[in-house]
Amino acid sequence: MCRLENISYDLETKLGTIFLLSDSLQGGALGMICIGKNKKECLKHICTTFNFIQTQTSSKHEIVFAIDRDDKLSFKDLASTLKMLFKKMKN
């Protein structure tokens, strides 16, 4: 699925997105590393990957990141913040 959306890591150029499974998927942990030539390219990889994850997950379930024991951040909030940062870097 990821390759169909051009989300992958290129071994020759050493650029792209890598997924890390630090736990089983049932545990709800998924890591991601995005590598680019510069900050703008890295942020582009992150935004593309977040959009892909958002379209692939069910809209019925709210994805929440536990920052600290009491802090929580929704996936939608994080995705919109990243998009805003990417738009600022484009200009």
Backbone as a printed PyTorch tensor [residue, N CA C, xyz], in Angstrom:
tensor([[[  0.8290,  -1.2000,   0.0000],
         [  0.0000,   0.0000,   0.0000],
         [  0.8670,   1.2560,   0.0000]],

        [[  1.9140,   1.2710,   0.8070],
         [  2.7590,   2.4630,   0.9040],
         [  3.4500,   2.7670,  -0.4180]],

        [[  3.9540,   1.7460,  -1.0720],
         [  4.6590,   1.9650,  -2.3430],
         [  3.7350,   2.5290,  -3.4150]],

        [[  2.4580,   2.1740,  -3.3760],
         [  1.5120,   2.7430,  -4.3320],
         [  1.3690,   4.2480,  -4.1570]],

        [[  1.6310,   4.7340,  -2.9600],
         [  1.5420,   6.1710,  -2.6620],
         [  2.9270,   6.8210,  -2.6150]],

        [[  3.9400,   6.1150,  -3.1340],
         [  5.3290,   6.5950,  -3.1490],
         [  5.8690,   6.8710,  -1.7450]],

        [[  5.4700,   6.0590,  -0.7900],
         [  6.0040,   6.1530,   0.5640],
         [  6.9180,   4.9530,   0.7540]],

        [[  8.2210,   5.2130,   0.6640],
         [  9.1990,   4.1420,   0.7830],
         [ 10.5610,   4.7570,   1.0710]],

        [[ 11.5340,   3.8960,   1.2850],
         [ 12.9100,   4.3250,   1.4990],
         [ 13.7310,   3.8280,   0.3250]],

        [[ 14.4350,   4.7370,  -0.3270],
         [ 15.2680,   4.3970,  -1.4740],
         [ 16.6760,   4.0640,  -0.9840]],

        [[ 17.0970,   2.8240,  -1.1880],
         [ 18.4100,   2.3820,  -0.7200],
         [ 19.5630,   3.0540,  -1.4640]],

        [[ 19.3420,   3.4330,  -2.7190],
         [ 20.4080,   4.0700,  -3.4930],
         [ 20.6380,   5.5160,  -3.0560]],

        [[ 19.5600,   6.2800,  -2.9480],
         [ 19.6970,   7.6930,  -2.5680],
         [ 19.7110,   7.8820,  -1.0530]],

        [[ 19.2990,   6.8490,  -0.3300],
         [ 19.1950,   6.8930,   1.1370],
         [ 18.2590,   8.0050,   1.5950]],

        [[ 17.1260,   8.1170,   0.8960],
         [ 16.1010,   9.1080,   1.2110],
         [ 14.7430,   8.4270,   1.2760]],

        [[ 13.8430,   8.9580,   2.1050],
         [ 12.4860,   8.4420,   2.1570],
         [ 12.0120,   8.1950,   3.5710]],

        [[ 11.0350,   7.3070,   3.6900],
         [ 10.3780,   7.0320,   4.9650],
         [ 10.6100,   5.5830,   5.3740]],

        [[ 10.9300,   5.4060,   6.6400],
         [ 11.1240,   4.0770,   7.2160],
         [ 10.1500,   3.9290,   8.3800]],

        [[  9.4440,   2.8150,   8.4270],
         [  8.5520,   2.5230,   9.5510],
         [  9.2660,   1.5900,  10.5200]],

        [[  9.0820,   1.8540,  11.8100],
         [  9.6890,   1.0380,  12.8560],
         [  8.5850,   0.4210,  13.6980]],

        [[  8.6030,  -0.8650,  13.8100],
         [  7.6400,  -1.5480,  14.6570],
         [  8.3190,  -1.8620,  15.9820]],

        [[  8.1540,  -0.9730,  16.9460],
         [  8.8010,  -1.1610,  18.2410],
         [  8.0300,  -2.1330,  19.1280]],

        [[  6.8040,  -2.4110,  18.7630],
         [  5.9450,  -3.3370,  19.4830],
         [  5.0590,  -3.9810,  18.4230]],

        [[  4.2110,  -4.8640,  18.7990],
         [  3.2810,  -5.4230,  17.8300],
         [  2.2780,  -4.3380,  17.4360]],

        [[  1.6980,  -4.4720,  16.2810],
         [  0.6950,  -3.4900,  15.8500],
         [ -0.4870,  -3.4620,  16.8030]],

        [[ -0.7700,  -4.5890,  17.4320],
         [ -1.8590,  -4.6400,  18.3980],
         [ -1.5490,  -3.7930,  19.6220]],

        [[ -0.2610,  -3.6030,  19.9000],
         [  0.1420,  -2.7690,  21.0260],
         [ -0.0430,  -1.2870,  20.7510]],

        [[ -0.2410,  -0.9310,  19.4890],
         [ -0.5180,   0.4530,  19.1370],
         [  0.7100,   1.3260,  18.9890]],

        [[  1.8850,   0.7300,  18.8580],
         [  3.1060,   1.5190,  18.7200],
         [  3.6440,   1.4150,  17.3010]],

        [[  3.8730,   2.5500,  16.6930],
         [  4.4380,   2.6040,  15.3530],
         [  5.3830,   3.7880,  15.3010]],

        [[  6.6080,   3.5470,  14.8700],
         [  7.5850,   4.6130,  14.7310],
         [  7.8140,   4.9260,  13.2660]],

        [[  8.3350,   6.1160,  13.0180],
         [  8.5580,   6.5320,  11.6390],
         [  9.7950,   7.4190,  11.5930]],

        [[ 10.6630,   7.1630,  10.6170],
         [ 11.8170,   8.0160,  10.3750],
         [ 11.7150,   8.4980,   8.9340]],

        [[ 11.8050,   9.8020,   8.7530],
         [ 11.7900,  10.3830,   7.4060],
         [ 13.1250,  11.0690,   7.1620]],

        [[ 13.7560,  10.7170,   6.0490],
         [ 15.0730,  11.2530,   5.7200],
         [ 14.9760,  11.9820,   4.3810]],

        [[ 15.4710,  13.2110,   4.3680],
         [ 15.4720,  14.0080,   3.1540],
         [ 16.7750,  14.7650,   3.0110]],

        [[ 16.9160,  15.4830,   1.8980],
         [ 18.1310,  16.2660,   1.6530],
         [ 18.2020,  17.4950,   2.5480]],

        [[ 17.0320,  17.9860,   2.9670],
         [ 16.9610,  19.1690,   3.8270],
         [ 15.7030,  19.0850,   4.6850]],

        [[ 15.5030,  20.0710,   5.5640],
         [ 14.3490,  20.0510,   6.4660],
         [ 13.0300,  20.0620,   5.7060]],

        [[ 12.9870,  20.8330,   4.6360],
         [ 11.7590,  20.9470,   3.8390],
         [ 11.3630,  19.5920,   3.2580]],

        [[ 12.3310,  18.8750,   2.7260],
         [ 12.0490,  17.5620,   2.1410],
         [ 11.6260,  16.5560,   3.2040]],

        [[ 12.2620,  16.6190,   4.3750],
         [ 11.8740,  15.7310,   5.4790],
         [ 10.4360,  15.9950,   5.8960]],

        [[ 10.0830,  17.2630,   6.0270],
         [  8.7260,  17.6230,   6.4160],
         [  7.7140,  17.1980,   5.3530]],

        [[  8.1140,  17.2560,   4.0960],
         [  7.2400,  16.7880,   3.0140],
         [  6.9830,  15.2920,   3.1410]],

        [[  8.0390,  14.5200,   3.4340],
         [  7.8770,  13.0720,   3.6360],
         [  6.9390,  12.7970,   4.8190]],

        [[  7.1190,  13.5560,   5.8960],
         [  6.2840,  13.3660,   7.0840],
         [  4.8260,  13.6630,   6.7610]],

        [[  4.5590,  14.7820,   6.0800],
         [  3.1780,  15.1600,   5.7410],
         [  2.5350,  14.1250,   4.8220]],

        [[  3.2760,  13.6680,   3.8280],
         [  2.7520,  12.6550,   2.9090],
         [  2.4120,  11.3710,   3.6620]],

        [[  3.2910,  10.9550,   4.5640],
         [  3.0680,   9.7300,   5.3210],
         [  1.8920,   9.8760,   6.2790]],

        [[  1.7900,  11.0290,   6.9410],
         [  0.6650,  11.2540,   7.8510],
         [ -0.6570,  11.2770,   7.0910]],

        [[ -0.6790,  11.8950,   5.9100],
         [ -1.9030,  11.8850,   5.0940],
         [ -2.2900,  10.4610,   4.7240]],

        [[ -1.2930,   9.6490,   4.3620],
         [ -1.5470,   8.2590,   4.0050],
         [ -2.1250,   7.4880,   5.1930]],

        [[ -1.5110,   7.6390,   6.3610],
         [ -1.9930,   6.9430,   7.5550],
         [ -3.4090,   7.3850,   7.8910]],

        [[ -3.6630,   8.6840,   7.7590],
         [ -4.9870,   9.2110,   8.0810],
         [ -6.0530,   8.6580,   7.1340]],

        [[ -5.7410,   8.5080,   5.8580],
         [ -6.7260,   7.9650,   4.9190],
         [ -6.9090,   6.4610,   5.0900]],

        [[ -5.8800,   5.7590,   5.5720],
         [ -5.9630,   4.3160,   5.7280],
         [ -6.6420,   3.8740,   7.0220]],

        [[ -6.6350,   4.7360,   8.0200],
         [ -7.2530,   4.3660,   9.2980],
         [ -8.7300,   4.7140,   9.2720]],

        [[ -9.4600,   4.0060,  10.0520],
         [-10.8970,   4.2290,  10.1220],
         [-11.1950,   5.5790,  10.7500]],

        [[-12.1160,   6.3180,  10.1750],
         [-12.4790,   7.6290,  10.7290],
         [-13.2840,   7.4840,  12.0170]],

        [[-13.7190,   6.2640,  12.3230],
         [-14.4860,   6.0410,  13.5490],
         [-13.5810,   6.0670,  14.7860]],

        [[-12.2950,   5.7970,  14.5820],
         [-11.3710,   5.7110,  15.7060],
         [-10.5030,   6.9570,  15.7750]],

        [[-10.4300,   7.5330,  16.9340],
         [ -9.5700,   8.6870,  17.1850],
         [ -8.1790,   8.1860,  17.5440]],

        [[ -7.1830,   8.6130,  16.8010],
         [ -5.8090,   8.2270,  17.0970],
         [ -5.2340,   9.2800,  18.0310]],

        [[ -4.7160,   8.8280,  19.1570],
         [ -4.1980,   9.7410,  20.1740],
         [ -2.7770,   9.3510,  20.5300]],

        [[ -1.9020,  10.3540,  20.5970],
         [ -0.5240,  10.1420,  21.0190],
         [ -0.4020,  10.5090,  22.4860]],

        [[  0.1960,   9.6470,  23.2540],
         [  0.4480,   9.9500,  24.6680],
         [  1.8300,  10.5720,  24.7690]],

        [[  1.8710,  11.8810,  24.9440],
         [  3.1460,  12.5880,  25.0380],
         [  3.7870,  12.3150,  26.3920]],

        [[  3.0180,  12.4760,  27.4150],
         [  3.4580,  12.2250,  28.7780],
         [  2.3210,  11.4390,  29.4240]],

        [[  2.4250,  11.1290,  30.6350],
         [  1.3810,  10.3290,  31.2720],
         [  0.0220,  11.0200,  31.2540]],

        [[  0.0140,  12.3450,  31.3580],
         [ -1.2520,  13.0830,  31.3840],
         [ -1.5580,  13.7900,  30.0730]],

        [[ -0.5360,  14.0290,  29.2420],
         [ -0.7240,  14.7700,  27.9980],
         [ -1.1030,  13.8400,  26.8590]],

        [[ -2.0440,  14.2920,  26.0470],
         [ -2.4400,  13.5320,  24.8700],
         [ -2.5950,  14.4920,  23.7000]],

        [[ -2.2530,  14.0110,  22.5130],
         [ -2.3190,  14.8150,  21.2990],
         [ -2.9940,  13.9810,  20.2280]],

        [[ -4.0170,  14.5330,  19.5940],
         [ -4.7240,  13.7640,  18.5690],
         [ -3.9290,  13.7690,  17.2670]],

        [[ -4.1190,  12.7360,  16.4860],
         [ -3.4480,  12.5980,  15.1980],
         [ -3.8310,  13.7460,  14.2740]],

        [[ -5.1010,  14.1180,  14.2790],
         [ -5.5650,  15.2100,  13.4120],
         [ -4.8710,  16.5220,  13.7530]],

        [[ -4.7050,  16.8070,  15.0510],
         [ -4.0200,  18.0310,  15.4650],
         [ -2.5570,  18.0150,  15.0200]],

        [[ -1.9060,  16.8840,  15.1920],
         [ -0.5130,  16.7650,  14.8020],
         [ -0.3570,  16.8990,  13.2900]],

        [[ -1.2360,  16.2500,  12.5330],
         [ -1.1800,  16.3200,  11.0720],
         [ -1.4050,  17.7480,  10.5830]],

        [[ -2.3580,  18.4540,  11.1650],
         [ -2.6190,  19.8310,  10.7330],
         [ -1.4710,  20.7660,  11.0950]],

        [[ -0.8280,  20.5380,  12.2310],
         [  0.3370,  21.3430,  12.6150],
         [  1.4950,  21.1140,  11.6500]],

        [[  1.7120,  19.8580,  11.2770],
         [  2.7810,  19.5520,  10.3210],
         [  2.5000,  20.1750,   8.9590]],

        [[  1.2560,  20.1510,   8.5080],
         [  0.8990,  20.7770,   7.2320],
         [  1.1490,  22.2730,   7.2810]],

        [[  0.8140,  22.9060,   8.4040],
         [  1.0350,  24.3350,   8.5570],
         [  2.5370,  24.6580,   8.4970]],

        [[  3.3630,  23.8500,   9.1770],
         [  4.8090,  24.0560,   9.1400],
         [  5.3540,  23.8960,   7.7320]],

        [[  4.8540,  22.8940,   6.9970],
         [  5.3110,  22.6620,   5.6320],
         [  4.9440,  23.8440,   4.7330]],

        [[  3.7380,  24.3860,   4.8900],
         [  3.3320,  25.5470,   4.0910],
         [  4.2090,  26.7460,   4.3850]],

        [[  4.5700,  26.9400,   5.6580],
         [  5.4580,  28.0530,   6.0300],
         [  6.8350,  27.8770,   5.4120]],

        [[  7.3260,  26.6470,   5.3770],
         [  8.6650,  26.3950,   4.8050],
         [  8.6640,  26.5600,   3.2900]],

        [[  7.5210,  26.3290,   2.6410],
         [  7.4310,  26.4860,   1.1920],
         [  7.6590,  27.9390,   0.7790]],

        [[  7.1680,  28.8510,   1.5990],
         [  7.2570,  30.2860,   1.2750],
         [  8.6030,  30.8560,   1.5370]]])
